[in-house]
Amino acid sequence: MKTNGAGFWIGVSLVMVLLIALMFRWLLVVYGLRVTSWFRSPWRNVELGGKTWSLHLIGWAADVVPVNLALQQLMKLLPFSKFVVESDHVHIQLF
Ligand SMILES: [Zn+2]
């Protein structure tokens, strides 16, 4: 059976996106942070007032608590990430 080239690479891309999301999530656990929001469906994202192309949709963003030393260390470790301090949590997203 001949594989469909485009389909194969789309599959590889999706797996890569998922692996990065899982590594990101794992890192948050290692740093002892509690994740209050990670993957979101487009509907849930609208409900929560997220941006249309929020990285929560692919798991590359997470809302975490508490704001402590571990989080500050993580901020230094992930220099390309974006950190947004919200009212009751910190939003972290890759890139
Ligand atoms: Zn968020």
PDB file of the backbone (N, CA, C, O) and the ligand in Angstrom, with CONECT records:
HET     ZN  A 101       1
ATOM      1  N   MET A   1       0.840  -1.198   0.000  1.00  0.00           N
ATOM      2  CA  MET A   1       0.000   0.000   0.000  1.00  0.00           C
ATOM      3  C   MET A   1       0.872   1.243   0.000  1.00  0.00           C
ATOM      4  O   MET A   1       1.806   1.354   0.793  1.00  0.00           O
ATOM      5  N   LYS A   2       0.565   2.178  -0.890  1.00  0.00           N
ATOM      6  CA  LYS A   2       1.344   3.410  -0.970  1.00  0.00           C
ATOM      7  C   LYS A   2       0.739   4.431  -0.004  1.00  0.00           C
ATOM      8  O   LYS A   2      -0.468   4.672  -0.008  1.00  0.00           O
ATOM      9  N   THR A   3       1.599   5.022   0.820  1.00  0.00           N
ATOM     10  CA  THR A   3       1.066   6.000   1.786  1.00  0.00           C
ATOM     11  C   THR A   3       0.902   7.357   1.114  1.00  0.00           C
ATOM     12  O   THR A   3       1.624   7.705   0.179  1.00  0.00           O
ATOM     13  N   ASN A   4      -0.047   8.094   1.607  1.00  0.00           N
ATOM     14  CA  ASN A   4      -0.304   9.436   1.120  1.00  0.00           C
ATOM     15  C   ASN A   4       0.722  10.377   1.764  1.00  0.00           C
ATOM     16  O   ASN A   4       0.711  10.554   2.982  1.00  0.00           O
ATOM     17  N   GLY A   5       1.600  10.978   0.968  1.00  0.00           N
ATOM     18  CA  GLY A   5       2.673  11.831   1.491  1.00  0.00           C
ATOM     19  C   GLY A   5       2.188  12.959   2.373  1.00  0.00           C
ATOM     20  O   GLY A   5       2.698  13.142   3.478  1.00  0.00           O
ATOM     21  N   ALA A   6       1.211  13.719   1.905  1.00  0.00           N
ATOM     22  CA  ALA A   6       0.719  14.871   2.668  1.00  0.00           C
ATOM     23  C   ALA A   6       0.090  14.410   3.986  1.00  0.00           C
ATOM     24  O   ALA A   6       0.316  15.004   5.040  1.00  0.00           O
ATOM     25  N   GLY A   7      -0.710  13.331   3.901  1.00  0.00           N
ATOM     26  CA  GLY A   7      -1.367  12.814   5.098  1.00  0.00           C
ATOM     27  C   GLY A   7      -0.353  12.388   6.138  1.00  0.00           C
ATOM     28  O   GLY A   7      -0.540  12.623   7.332  1.00  0.00           O
ATOM     29  N   PHE A   8       0.718  11.763   5.687  1.00  0.00           N
ATOM     30  CA  PHE A   8       1.772  11.330   6.606  1.00  0.00           C
ATOM     31  C   PHE A   8       2.367  12.517   7.356  1.00  0.00           C
ATOM     32  O   PHE A   8       2.518  12.479   8.577  1.00  0.00           O
ATOM     33  N   TRP A   9       2.702  13.569   6.616  1.00  0.00           N
ATOM     34  CA  TRP A   9       3.346  14.724   7.267  1.00  0.00           C
ATOM     35  C   TRP A   9       2.387  15.511   8.152  1.00  0.00           C
ATOM     36  O   TRP A   9       2.803  16.104   9.147  1.00  0.00           O
ATOM     37  N   ILE A  10       1.112  15.519   7.795  1.00  0.00           N
ATOM     38  CA  ILE A  10       0.124  16.168   8.671  1.00  0.00           C
ATOM     39  C   ILE A  10       0.062  15.389   9.986  1.00  0.00           C
ATOM     40  O   ILE A  10       0.004  15.975  11.067  1.00  0.00           O
ATOM     41  N   GLY A  11       0.077  14.061   9.874  1.00  0.00           N
ATOM     42  CA  GLY A  11       0.064  13.211  11.068  1.00  0.00           C
ATOM     43  C   GLY A  11       1.290  13.448  11.938  1.00  0.00           C
ATOM     44  O   GLY A  11       1.181  13.572  13.158  1.00  0.00           O
ATOM     45  N   VAL A  12       2.465  13.509  11.299  1.00  0.00           N
ATOM     46  CA  VAL A  12       3.714  13.751  12.041  1.00  0.00           C
ATOM     47  C   VAL A  12       3.635  15.111  12.743  1.00  0.00           C
ATOM     48  O   VAL A  12       4.040  15.239  13.899  1.00  0.00           O
ATOM     49  N   SER A  13       3.118  16.113  12.050  1.00  0.00           N
ATOM     50  CA  SER A  13       3.000  17.459  12.637  1.00  0.00           C
ATOM     51  C   SER A  13       2.099  17.453  13.863  1.00  0.00           C
ATOM     52  O   SER A  13       2.419  18.065  14.881  1.00  0.00           O
ATOM     53  N   LEU A  14       0.961  16.752  13.759  1.00  0.00           N
ATOM     54  CA  LEU A  14       0.021  16.697  14.882  1.00  0.00           C
ATOM     55  C   LEU A  14       0.654  16.010  16.082  1.00  0.00           C
ATOM     56  O   LEU A  14       0.466  16.434  17.222  1.00  0.00           O
ATOM     57  N   VAL A  15       1.410  14.938  15.817  1.00  0.00           N
ATOM     58  CA  VAL A  15       2.073  14.224  16.909  1.00  0.00           C
ATOM     59  C   VAL A  15       3.115  15.131  17.560  1.00  0.00           C
ATOM     60  O   VAL A  15       3.246  15.146  18.784  1.00  0.00           O
ATOM     61  N   MET A  16       3.858  15.891  16.745  1.00  0.00           N
ATOM     62  CA  MET A  16       4.864  16.823  17.278  1.00  0.00           C
ATOM     63  C   MET A  16       4.208  17.881  18.165  1.00  0.00           C
ATOM     64  O   MET A  16       4.702  18.185  19.252  1.00  0.00           O
ATOM     65  N   VAL A  17       3.102  18.433  17.696  1.00  0.00           N
ATOM     66  CA  VAL A  17       2.372  19.456  18.463  1.00  0.00           C
ATOM     67  C   VAL A  17       1.953  18.875  19.807  1.00  0.00           C
ATOM     68  O   VAL A  17       2.082  19.525  20.845  1.00  0.00           O
ATOM     69  N   LEU A  18       1.448  17.636  19.775  1.00  0.00           N
ATOM     70  CA  LEU A  18       0.992  16.979  20.995  1.00  0.00           C
ATOM     71  C   LEU A  18       2.161  16.689  21.937  1.00  0.00           C
ATOM     72  O   LEU A  18       2.045  16.874  23.149  1.00  0.00           O
ATOM     73  N   LEU A  19       3.287  16.235  21.381  1.00  0.00           N
ATOM     74  CA  LEU A  19       4.464  15.936  22.203  1.00  0.00           C
ATOM     75  C   LEU A  19       4.982  17.193  22.892  1.00  0.00           C
ATOM     76  O   LEU A  19       5.340  17.159  24.069  1.00  0.00           O
ATOM     77  N   ILE A  20       5.020  18.300  22.158  1.00  0.00           N
ATOM     78  CA  ILE A  20       5.477  19.569  22.739  1.00  0.00           C
ATOM     79  C   ILE A  20       4.524  19.983  23.861  1.00  0.00           C
ATOM     80  O   ILE A  20       4.960  20.446  24.914  1.00  0.00           O
ATOM     81  N   ALA A  21       3.210  19.812  23.626  1.00  0.00           N
ATOM     82  CA  ALA A  21       2.213  20.157  24.643  1.00  0.00           C
ATOM     83  C   ALA A  21       2.429  19.316  25.907  1.00  0.00           C
ATOM     84  O   ALA A  21       2.351  19.831  27.023  1.00  0.00           O
ATOM     85  N   LEU A  22       2.701  18.016  25.720  1.00  0.00           N
ATOM     86  CA  LEU A  22       2.900  17.118  26.866  1.00  0.00           C
ATOM     87  C   LEU A  22       4.184  17.461  27.615  1.00  0.00           C
ATOM     88  O   LEU A  22       4.220  17.406  28.844  1.00  0.00           O
ATOM     89  N   MET A  23       5.259  17.822  26.866  1.00  0.00           N
ATOM     90  CA  MET A  23       6.518  18.206  27.501  1.00  0.00           C
ATOM     91  C   MET A  23       6.334  19.488  28.315  1.00  0.00           C
ATOM     92  O   MET A  23       6.852  19.620  29.424  1.00  0.00           O
ATOM     93  N   PHE A  24       5.594  20.416  27.744  1.00  0.00           N
ATOM     94  CA  PHE A  24       5.297  21.690  28.406  1.00  0.00           C
ATOM     95  C   PHE A  24       4.539  21.423  29.711  1.00  0.00           C
ATOM     96  O   PHE A  24       4.870  21.974  30.761  1.00  0.00           O
ATOM     97  N   ARG A  25       3.524  20.571  29.621  1.00  0.00           N
ATOM     98  CA  ARG A  25       2.687  20.229  30.780  1.00  0.00           C
ATOM     99  C   ARG A  25       3.521  19.537  31.852  1.00  0.00           C
ATOM    100  O   ARG A  25       3.364  19.798  33.044  1.00  0.00           O
ATOM    101  N   TRP A  26       4.413  18.648  31.408  1.00  0.00           N
ATOM    102  CA  TRP A  26       5.270  17.899  32.316  1.00  0.00           C
ATOM    103  C   TRP A  26       6.198  18.848  33.080  1.00  0.00           C
ATOM    104  O   TRP A  26       6.421  18.697  34.281  1.00  0.00           O
ATOM    105  N   LEU A  27       6.733  19.833  32.342  1.00  0.00           N
ATOM    106  CA  LEU A  27       7.631  20.807  32.950  1.00  0.00           C
ATOM    107  C   LEU A  27       6.923  21.583  34.065  1.00  0.00           C
ATOM    108  O   LEU A  27       7.516  21.874  35.104  1.00  0.00           O
ATOM    109  N   LEU A  28       5.662  21.910  33.839  1.00  0.00           N
ATOM    110  CA  LEU A  28       4.890  22.651  34.851  1.00  0.00           C
ATOM    111  C   LEU A  28       4.725  21.805  36.106  1.00  0.00           C
ATOM    112  O   LEU A  28       4.776  22.318  37.224  1.00  0.00           O
ATOM    113  N   VAL A  29       4.525  20.483  35.905  1.00  0.00           N
ATOM    114  CA  VAL A  29       4.383  19.567  37.043  1.00  0.00           C
ATOM    115  C   VAL A  29       5.707  19.472  37.802  1.00  0.00           C
ATOM    116  O   VAL A  29       5.730  19.504  39.032  1.00  0.00           O
ATOM    117  N   VAL A  30       6.815  19.352  37.050  1.00  0.00           N
ATOM    118  CA  VAL A  30       8.138  19.267  37.665  1.00  0.00           C
ATOM    119  C   VAL A  30       8.388  20.476  38.563  1.00  0.00           C
ATOM    120  O   VAL A  30       9.003  20.355  39.623  1.00  0.00           O
ATOM    121  N   TYR A  31       7.906  21.643  38.132  1.00  0.00           N
ATOM    122  CA  TYR A  31       8.104  22.858  38.910  1.00  0.00           C
ATOM    123  C   TYR A  31       7.036  23.043  39.992  1.00  0.00           C
ATOM    124  O   TYR A  31       6.971  24.091  40.634  1.00  0.00           O
ATOM    125  N   GLY A  32       6.205  22.026  40.187  1.00  0.00           N
ATOM    126  CA  GLY A  32       5.235  22.039  41.277  1.00  0.00           C
ATOM    127  C   GLY A  32       4.107  23.045  41.111  1.00  0.00           C
ATOM    128  O   GLY A  32       3.507  23.484  42.092  1.00  0.00           O
ATOM    129  N   LEU A  33       3.820  23.409  39.861  1.00  0.00           N
ATOM    130  CA  LEU A  33       2.763  24.391  39.638  1.00  0.00           C
ATOM    131  C   LEU A  33       1.442  23.681  39.390  1.00  0.00           C
ATOM    132  O   LEU A  33       1.406  22.626  38.757  1.00  0.00           O
ATOM    133  N   ARG A  34       0.371  24.256  39.884  1.00  0.00           N
ATOM    134  CA  ARG A  34      -0.957  23.682  39.665  1.00  0.00           C
ATOM    135  C   ARG A  34      -1.546  24.312  38.412  1.00  0.00           C
ATOM    136  O   ARG A  34      -1.655  25.534  38.307  1.00  0.00           O
ATOM    137  N   VAL A  35      -1.921  23.465  37.470  1.00  0.00           N
ATOM    138  CA  VAL A  35      -2.467  23.957  36.206  1.00  0.00           C
ATOM    139  C   VAL A  35      -3.987  24.056  36.330  1.00  0.00           C
ATOM    140  O   VAL A  35      -4.654  23.058  36.598  1.00  0.00           O
ATOM    141  N   THR A  36      -4.530  25.249  36.136  1.00  0.00           N
ATOM    142  CA  THR A  36      -5.984  25.425  36.247  1.00  0.00           C
ATOM    143  C   THR A  36      -6.666  25.385  34.886  1.00  0.00           C
ATOM    144  O   THR A  36      -7.879  25.190  34.809  1.00  0.00           O
ATOM    145  N   SER A  37      -5.903  25.567  33.813  1.00  0.00           N
ATOM    146  CA  SER A  37      -6.469  25.473  32.462  1.00  0.00           C
ATOM    147  C   SER A  37      -5.347  25.147  31.491  1.00  0.00           C
ATOM    148  O   SER A  37      -4.296  25.787  31.497  1.00  0.00           O
ATOM    149  N   TRP A  38      -5.589  24.116  30.635  1.00  0.00           N
ATOM    150  CA  TRP A  38      -4.542  23.717  29.687  1.00  0.00           C
ATOM    151  C   TRP A  38      -5.165  23.615  28.308  1.00  0.00           C
ATOM    152  O   TRP A  38      -5.414  24.645  27.682  1.00  0.00           O
ATOM    153  N   PHE A  39      -5.431  22.401  27.804  1.00  0.00           N
ATOM    154  CA  PHE A  39      -6.121  22.245  26.519  1.00  0.00           C
ATOM    155  C   PHE A  39      -7.543  22.788  26.632  1.00  0.00           C
ATOM    156  O   PHE A  39      -8.220  22.568  27.636  1.00  0.00           O
ATOM    157  N   ARG A  40      -7.984  23.488  25.610  1.00  0.00           N
ATOM    158  CA  ARG A  40      -9.374  23.964  25.590  1.00  0.00           C
ATOM    159  C   ARG A  40      -9.971  23.684  24.224  1.00  0.00           C
ATOM    160  O   ARG A  40      -9.294  23.777  23.200  1.00  0.00           O
ATOM    161  N   SER A  41     -11.241  23.343  24.227  1.00  0.00           N
ATOM    162  CA  SER A  41     -11.947  23.243  22.955  1.00  0.00           C
ATOM    163  C   SER A  41     -12.214  24.676  22.502  1.00  0.00           C
ATOM    164  O   SER A  41     -12.219  25.587  23.330  1.00  0.00           O
ATOM    165  N   PRO A  42     -12.433  24.891  21.213  1.00  0.00           N
ATOM    166  CA  PRO A  42     -12.735  26.251  20.735  1.00  0.00           C
ATOM    167  C   PRO A  42     -13.930  26.855  21.477  1.00  0.00           C
ATOM    168  O   PRO A  42     -13.957  28.060  21.727  1.00  0.00           O
ATOM    169  N   TRP A  43     -14.921  26.021  21.832  1.00  0.00           N
ATOM    170  CA  TRP A  43     -16.122  26.513  22.524  1.00  0.00           C
ATOM    171  C   TRP A  43     -15.796  26.971  23.929  1.00  0.00           C
ATOM    172  O   TRP A  43     -16.226  28.037  24.371  1.00  0.00           O
ATOM    173  N   ARG A  44     -15.023  26.141  24.626  1.00  0.00           N
ATOM    174  CA  ARG A  44     -14.627  26.471  25.998  1.00  0.00           C
ATOM    175  C   ARG A  44     -13.766  27.743  25.985  1.00  0.00           C
ATOM    176  O   ARG A  44     -13.862  28.579  26.883  1.00  0.00           O
ATOM    177  N   ASN A  45     -12.934  27.869  24.962  1.00  0.00           N
ATOM    178  CA  ASN A  45     -12.059  29.028  24.851  1.00  0.00           C
ATOM    179  C   ASN A  45     -12.877  30.316  24.716  1.00  0.00           C
ATOM    180  O   ASN A  45     -12.542  31.341  25.309  1.00  0.00           O
ATOM    181  N   VAL A  46     -13.944  30.247  23.936  1.00  0.00           N
ATOM    182  CA  VAL A  46     -14.827  31.406  23.764  1.00  0.00           C
ATOM    183  C   VAL A  46     -15.494  31.738  25.100  1.00  0.00           C
ATOM    184  O   VAL A  46     -15.577  32.898  25.502  1.00  0.00           O
ATOM    185  N   GLU A  47     -15.971  30.680  25.780  1.00  0.00           N
ATOM    186  CA  GLU A  47     -16.615  30.856  27.085  1.00  0.00           C
ATOM    187  C   GLU A  47     -15.720  31.597  28.071  1.00  0.00           C
ATOM    188  O   GLU A  47     -16.172  32.459  28.826  1.00  0.00           O
ATOM    189  N   LEU A  48     -14.427  31.235  28.042  1.00  0.00           N
ATOM    190  CA  LEU A  48     -13.483  31.809  28.996  1.00  0.00           C
ATOM    191  C   LEU A  48     -12.902  33.131  28.510  1.00  0.00           C
ATOM    192  O   LEU A  48     -12.068  33.736  29.183  1.00  0.00           O
ATOM    193  N   GLY A  49     -13.351  33.577  27.330  1.00  0.00           N
ATOM    194  CA  GLY A  49     -12.875  34.858  26.807  1.00  0.00           C
ATOM    195  C   GLY A  49     -11.456  34.813  26.265  1.00  0.00           C
ATOM    196  O   GLY A  49     -10.770  35.835  26.238  1.00  0.00           O
ATOM    197  N   GLY A  50     -11.000  33.620  25.824  1.00  0.00           N
ATOM    198  CA  GLY A  50      -9.652  33.491  25.259  1.00  0.00           C
ATOM    199  C   GLY A  50      -9.570  34.097  23.867  1.00  0.00           C
ATOM    200  O   GLY A  50     -10.587  34.322  23.211  1.00  0.00           O
ATOM    201  N   LYS A  51      -8.349  34.355  23.429  1.00  0.00           N
ATOM    202  CA  LYS A  51      -8.156  34.886  22.089  1.00  0.00           C
ATOM    203  C   LYS A  51      -8.533  33.823  21.055  1.00  0.00           C
ATOM    204  O   LYS A  51      -8.452  32.628  21.338  1.00  0.00           O
ATOM    205  N   THR A  52      -8.944  34.253  19.860  1.00  0.00           N
ATOM    206  CA  THR A  52      -9.393  33.332  18.815  1.00  0.00           C
ATOM    207  C   THR A  52      -8.340  32.263  18.524  1.00  0.00           C
ATOM    208  O   THR A  52      -8.658  31.077  18.436  1.00  0.00           O
ATOM    209  N   TRP A  53      -7.067  32.698  18.373  1.00  0.00           N
ATOM    210  CA  TRP A  53      -6.010  31.734  18.067  1.00  0.00           C
ATOM    211  C   TRP A  53      -5.167  31.443  19.301  1.00  0.00           C
ATOM    212  O   TRP A  53      -3.944  31.324  19.227  1.00  0.00           O
ATOM    213  N   SER A  54      -5.851  31.331  20.443  1.00  0.00           N
ATOM    214  CA  SER A  54      -5.168  31.041  21.706  1.00  0.00           C
ATOM    215  C   SER A  54      -4.377  29.738  21.619  1.00  0.00           C
ATOM    216  O   SER A  54      -4.837  28.757  21.033  1.00  0.00           O
ATOM    217  N   LEU A  55      -3.181  29.742  22.211  1.00  0.00           N
ATOM    218  CA  LEU A  55      -2.366  28.519  22.225  1.00  0.00           C
ATOM    219  C   LEU A  55      -2.952  27.471  23.174  1.00  0.00           C
ATOM    220  O   LEU A  55      -2.482  26.333  23.192  1.00  0.00           O
ATOM    221  N   HIS A  56      -3.959  27.831  23.953  1.00  0.00           N
ATOM    222  CA  HIS A  56      -4.667  26.838  24.776  1.00  0.00           C
ATOM    223  C   HIS A  56      -5.310  25.782  23.869  1.00  0.00           C
ATOM    224  O   HIS A  56      -5.493  24.637  24.283  1.00  0.00           O
ATOM    225  N   LEU A  57      -5.646  26.161  22.652  1.00  0.00           N
ATOM    226  CA  LEU A  57      -6.332  25.246  21.726  1.00  0.00           C
ATOM    227  C   LEU A  57      -5.462  24.051  21.347  1.00  0.00           C
ATOM    228  O   LEU A  57      -5.979  22.973  21.053  1.00  0.00           O
ATOM    229  N   ILE A  58      -4.123  24.243  21.354  1.00  0.00           N
ATOM    230  CA  ILE A  58      -3.230  23.127  21.011  1.00  0.00           C
ATOM    231  C   ILE A  58      -2.394  22.694  22.218  1.00  0.00           C
ATOM    232  O   ILE A  58      -1.454  21.911  22.079  1.00  0.00           O
ATOM    233  N   GLY A  59      -2.737  23.201  23.389  1.00  0.00           N
ATOM    234  CA  GLY A  59      -2.037  22.781  24.608  1.00  0.00           C
ATOM    235  C   GLY A  59      -0.685  23.431  24.818  1.00  0.00           C
ATOM    236  O   GLY A  59       0.104  22.983  25.650  1.00  0.00           O
ATOM    237  N   TRP A  60      -0.412  24.503  24.055  1.00  0.00           N
ATOM    238  CA  TRP A  60       0.872  25.189  24.210  1.00  0.00           C
ATOM    239  C   TRP A  60       0.771  26.384  25.150  1.00  0.00           C
ATOM    240  O   TRP A  60       1.676  27.215  25.219  1.00  0.00           O
ATOM    241  N   ALA A  61      -0.345  26.458  25.870  1.00  0.00           N
ATOM    242  CA  ALA A  61      -0.512  27.492  26.880  1.00  0.00           C
ATOM    243  C   ALA A  61      -1.180  26.852  28.079  1.00  0.00           C
ATOM    244  O   ALA A  61      -1.940  25.892  27.951  1.00  0.00           O
ATOM    245  N   ALA A  62      -0.881  27.408  29.264  1.00  0.00           N
ATOM    246  CA  ALA A  62      -1.510  26.891  30.481  1.00  0.00           C
ATOM    247  C   ALA A  62      -1.638  28.030  31.471  1.00  0.00           C
ATOM    248  O   ALA A  62      -0.831  28.959  31.489  1.00  0.00           O
ATOM    249  N   ASP A  63      -2.663  27.939  32.288  1.00  0.00           N
ATOM    250  CA  ASP A  63      -2.832  28.898  33.372  1.00  0.00           C
ATOM    251  C   ASP A  63      -2.398  28.183  34.637  1.00  0.00           C
ATOM    252  O   ASP A  63      -2.871  27.085  34.931  1.00  0.00           O
ATOM    253  N   VAL A  64      -1.500  28.801  35.383  1.00  0.00           N
ATOM    254  CA  VAL A  64      -0.951  28.134  36.567  1.00  0.00           C
ATOM    255  C   VAL A  64      -1.026  28.999  37.817  1.00  0.00           C
ATOM    256  O   VAL A  64      -1.058  30.227  37.750  1.00  0.00           O
ATOM    257  N   VAL A  65      -1.052  28.320  38.958  1.00  0.00           N
ATOM    258  CA  VAL A  65      -0.905  28.916  40.284  1.00  0.00           C
ATOM    259  C   VAL A  65       0.007  27.980  41.062  1.00  0.00           C
ATOM    260  O   VAL A  65       0.123  26.831  40.635  1.00  0.00           O
ATOM    261  N   PRO A  66       0.647  28.334  42.124  1.00  0.00           N
ATOM    262  CA  PRO A  66       0.684  29.723  42.602  1.00  0.00           C
ATOM    263  C   PRO A  66       1.829  30.500  41.958  1.00  0.00           C
ATOM    264  O   PRO A  66       2.678  29.930  41.271  1.00  0.00           O
ATOM    265  N   VAL A  67       1.834  31.791  42.189  1.00  0.00           N
ATOM    266  CA  VAL A  67       2.949  32.627  41.746  1.00  0.00           C
ATOM    267  C   VAL A  67       3.980  32.561  42.859  1.00  0.00           C
ATOM    268  O   VAL A  67       3.815  33.163  43.920  1.00  0.00           O
ATOM    269  N   ASN A  68       5.041  31.822  42.598  1.00  0.00           N
ATOM    270  CA  ASN A  68       6.059  31.665  43.640  1.00  0.00           C
ATOM    271  C   ASN A  68       7.448  31.578  43.020  1.00  0.00           C
ATOM    272  O   ASN A  68       7.631  31.859  41.835  1.00  0.00           O
ATOM    273  N   LEU A  69       8.405  31.194  43.818  1.00  0.00           N
ATOM    274  CA  LEU A  69       9.790  31.129  43.354  1.00  0.00           C
ATOM    275  C   LEU A  69       9.931  30.145  42.197  1.00  0.00           C
ATOM    276  O   LEU A  69      10.666  30.409  41.245  1.00  0.00           O
ATOM    277  N   ALA A  70       9.230  29.009  42.275  1.00  0.00           N
ATOM    278  CA  ALA A  70       9.318  27.992  41.224  1.00  0.00           C
ATOM    279  C   ALA A  70       8.892  28.596  39.885  1.00  0.00           C
ATOM    280  O   ALA A  70       9.502  28.321  38.851  1.00  0.00           O
ATOM    281  N   LEU A  71       7.860  29.406  39.910  1.00  0.00           N
ATOM    282  CA  LEU A  71       7.372  30.022  38.679  1.00  0.00           C
ATOM    283  C   LEU A  71       8.400  31.015  38.149  1.00  0.00           C
ATOM    284  O   LEU A  71       8.609  31.117  36.940  1.00  0.00           O
ATOM    285  N   GLN A  72       9.031  31.737  39.049  1.00  0.00           N
ATOM    286  CA  GLN A  72      10.057  32.697  38.617  1.00  0.00           C
ATOM    287  C   GLN A  72      11.256  31.977  38.013  1.00  0.00           C
ATOM    288  O   GLN A  72      11.866  32.464  37.061  1.00  0.00           O
ATOM    289  N   GLN A  73      11.594  30.807  38.575  1.00  0.00           N
ATOM    290  CA  GLN A  73      12.695  30.012  38.017  1.00  0.00           C
ATOM    291  C   GLN A  73      12.321  29.513  36.629  1.00  0.00           C
ATOM    292  O   GLN A  73      13.145  29.499  35.715  1.00  0.00           O
ATOM    293  N   LEU A  74      11.064  29.102  36.487  1.00  0.00           N
ATOM    294  CA  LEU A  74      10.578  28.600  35.207  1.00  0.00           C
ATOM    295  C   LEU A  74      10.623  29.709  34.155  1.00  0.00           C
ATOM    296  O   LEU A  74      10.919  29.448  32.989  1.00  0.00           O
ATOM    297  N   MET A  75      10.333  30.931  34.559  1.00  0.00           N
ATOM    298  CA  MET A  75      10.357  32.069  33.649  1.00  0.00           C
ATOM    299  C   MET A  75      11.758  32.269  33.066  1.00  0.00           C
ATOM    300  O   MET A  75      11.915  32.653  31.907  1.00  0.00           O
ATOM    301  N   LYS A  76      12.774  31.998  33.897  1.00  0.00           N
ATOM    302  CA  LYS A  76      14.162  32.140  33.429  1.00  0.00           C
ATOM    303  C   LYS A  76      14.525  30.983  32.499  1.00  0.00           C
ATOM    304  O   LYS A  76      15.299  31.147  31.556  1.00  0.00           O
ATOM    305  N   LEU A  77      13.951  29.808  32.781  1.00  0.00           N
ATOM    306  CA  LEU A  77      14.261  28.603  32.013  1.00  0.00           C
ATOM    307  C   LEU A  77      13.638  28.635  30.618  1.00  0.00           C
ATOM    308  O   LEU A  77      14.182  28.051  29.680  1.00  0.00           O
ATOM    309  N   LEU A  78      12.514  29.307  30.481  1.00  0.00           N
ATOM    310  CA  LEU A  78      11.794  29.350  29.213  1.00  0.00           C
ATOM    311  C   LEU A  78      11.827  30.775  28.657  1.00  0.00           C
ATOM    312  O   LEU A  78      10.816  31.477  28.683  1.00  0.00           O
ATOM    313  N   PRO A  79      12.981  31.198  28.159  1.00  0.00           N
ATOM    314  CA  PRO A  79      13.119  32.594  27.751  1.00  0.00           C
ATOM    315  C   PRO A  79      12.257  33.000  26.559  1.00  0.00           C
ATOM    316  O   PRO A  79      12.030  34.190  26.340  1.00  0.00           O
ATOM    317  N   PHE A  80      11.780  32.034  25.792  1.00  0.00           N
ATOM    318  CA  PHE A  80      10.983  32.392  24.614  1.00  0.00           C
ATOM    319  C   PHE A  80       9.483  32.353  24.899  1.00  0.00           C
ATOM    320  O   PHE A  80       8.656  32.595  24.020  1.00  0.00           O
ATOM    321  N   SER A  81       9.162  32.045  26.136  1.00  0.00           N
ATOM    322  CA  SER A  81       7.753  31.958  26.501  1.00  0.00           C
ATOM    323  C   SER A  81       7.196  33.324  26.851  1.00  0.00           C
ATOM    324  O   SER A  81       7.934  34.273  27.114  1.00  0.00           O
ATOM    325  N   LYS A  82       5.886  33.395  26.846  1.00  0.00           N
ATOM    326  CA  LYS A  82       5.204  34.626  27.219  1.00  0.00           C
ATOM    327  C   LYS A  82       4.475  34.377  28.532  1.00  0.00           C
ATOM    328  O   LYS A  82       3.766  33.382  28.681  1.00  0.00           O
ATOM    329  N   PHE A  83       4.653  35.279  29.471  1.00  0.00           N
ATOM    330  CA  PHE A  83       3.988  35.151  30.763  1.00  0.00           C
ATOM    331  C   PHE A  83       3.071  36.354  30.952  1.00  0.00           C
ATOM    332  O   PHE A  83       3.503  37.501  30.838  1.00  0.00           O
ATOM    333  N   VAL A  84       1.824  36.084  31.238  1.00  0.00           N
ATOM    334  CA  VAL A  84       0.871  37.168  31.468  1.00  0.00           C
ATOM    335  C   VAL A  84       0.256  36.968  32.851  1.00  0.00           C
ATOM    336  O   VAL A  84      -0.381  35.947  33.113  1.00  0.00           O
ATOM    337  N   VAL A  85       0.449  37.937  33.725  1.00  0.00           N
ATOM    338  CA  VAL A  85      -0.120  37.842  35.070  1.00  0.00           C
ATOM    339  C   VAL A  85      -1.573  38.304  34.997  1.00  0.00           C
ATOM    340  O   VAL A  85      -1.866  39.466  34.717  1.00  0.00           O
ATOM    341  N   GLU A  86      -2.484  37.342  35.262  1.00  0.00           N
ATOM    342  CA  GLU A  86      -3.917  37.647  35.254  1.00  0.00           C
ATOM    343  C   GLU A  86      -4.351  37.832  36.711  1.00  0.00           C
ATOM    344  O   GLU A  86      -3.523  37.748  37.618  1.00  0.00           O
ATOM    345  N   SER A  87      -5.633  38.082  36.938  1.00  0.00           N
ATOM    346  CA  SER A  87      -6.094  38.392  38.301  1.00  0.00           C
ATOM    347  C   SER A  87      -5.779  37.279  39.302  1.00  0.00           C
ATOM    348  O   SER A  87      -5.268  37.562  40.386  1.00  0.00           O
ATOM    349  N   ASP A  88      -6.073  36.014  38.962  1.00  0.00           N
ATOM    350  CA  ASP A  88      -5.870  34.949  39.944  1.00  0.00           C
ATOM    351  C   ASP A  88      -4.950  33.833  39.462  1.00  0.00           C
ATOM    352  O   ASP A  88      -4.873  32.783  40.099  1.00  0.00           O
ATOM    353  N   HIS A  89      -4.251  34.044  38.348  1.00  0.00           N
ATOM    354  CA  HIS A  89      -3.333  33.028  37.845  1.00  0.00           C
ATOM    355  C   HIS A  89      -2.323  33.678  36.898  1.00  0.00           C
ATOM    356  O   HIS A  89      -2.422  34.860  36.566  1.00  0.00           O
ATOM    357  N   VAL A  90      -1.352  32.871  36.476  1.00  0.00           N
ATOM    358  CA  VAL A  90      -0.405  33.346  35.465  1.00  0.00           C
ATOM    359  C   VAL A  90      -0.598  32.513  34.208  1.00  0.00           C
ATOM    360  O   VAL A  90      -0.598  31.283  34.260  1.00  0.00           O
ATOM    361  N   HIS A  91      -0.760  33.185  33.090  1.00  0.00           N
ATOM    362  CA  HIS A  91      -0.909  32.512  31.800  1.00  0.00           C
ATOM    363  C   HIS A  91       0.485  32.357  31.218  1.00  0.00           C
ATOM    364  O   HIS A  91       1.204  33.342  31.046  1.00  0.00           O
ATOM    365  N   ILE A  92       0.872  31.111  30.913  1.00  0.00           N
ATOM    366  CA  ILE A  92       2.166  30.837  30.285  1.00  0.00           C
ATOM    367  C   ILE A  92       1.915  30.268  28.919  1.00  0.00           C
ATOM    368  O   ILE A  92       1.125  29.335  28.772  1.00  0.00           O
ATOM    369  N   GLN A  93       2.567  30.805  27.917  1.00  0.00           N
ATOM    370  CA  GLN A  93       2.455  30.178  26.595  1.00  0.00           C
ATOM    371  C   GLN A  93       3.812  30.111  25.942  1.00  0.00           C
ATOM    372  O   GLN A  93       4.663  30.980  26.133  1.00  0.00           O
ATOM    373  N   LEU A  94       4.000  29.040  25.151  1.00  0.00           N
ATOM    374  CA  LEU A  94       5.255  28.860  24.423  1.00  0.00           C
ATOM    375  C   LEU A  94       5.195  29.759  23.195  1.00  0.00           C
ATOM    376  O   LEU A  94       4.231  29.679  22.433  1.00  0.00           O
ATOM    377  N   PHE A  95       6.158  30.582  22.985  1.00  0.00           N
ATOM    378  CA  PHE A  95       6.294  31.495  21.833  1.00  0.00           C
ATOM    379  C   PHE A  95       5.214  32.575  21.759  1.00  0.00           C
ATOM    380  O   PHE A  95       5.224  33.395  20.841  1.00  0.00           O
TER     381      PHE A  95
HETATM  382 ZN    ZN A 101      -4.416  31.290  29.657  1.00  0.00          ZN2+
END
